[in-house]
Amino acid sequence: MTKEEDMDNDKARSIVAAGKAHGQGGVIRLLLAYCAGREPDPRAWLTHIQGLAERKT
């Protein structure tokens, strides 16, 4: 895993944790905010986030 992938995974975990703290829809709102500045194709990042969220539960 590259350093950039490591940073992406850390960011994804923090988005999931922060989103859960903000209640229903929190992960999606934070995801969209992050994607607006980082990811040209939000669907790729959404898939990554969903995978992390599923592994956590």
C-alpha positions, 0 to 999 in steps of 0.5 A: 500500500502506498503512502497516499493510499494509507492517507486515503484510508485514514481519511475514509475512516475519519469520515465514517466515524465523524458521519456516524457522530452526525447521525443519519446522512452524516457520512454522505454529507461529509463524503460529498464535501471531501469529494468536492475538493479531492476526488474527480469521480465521487463514485469511486470514493463512495465505493471505497467508503462503503467498503470500509463502513461494511467492514466496520459493522 
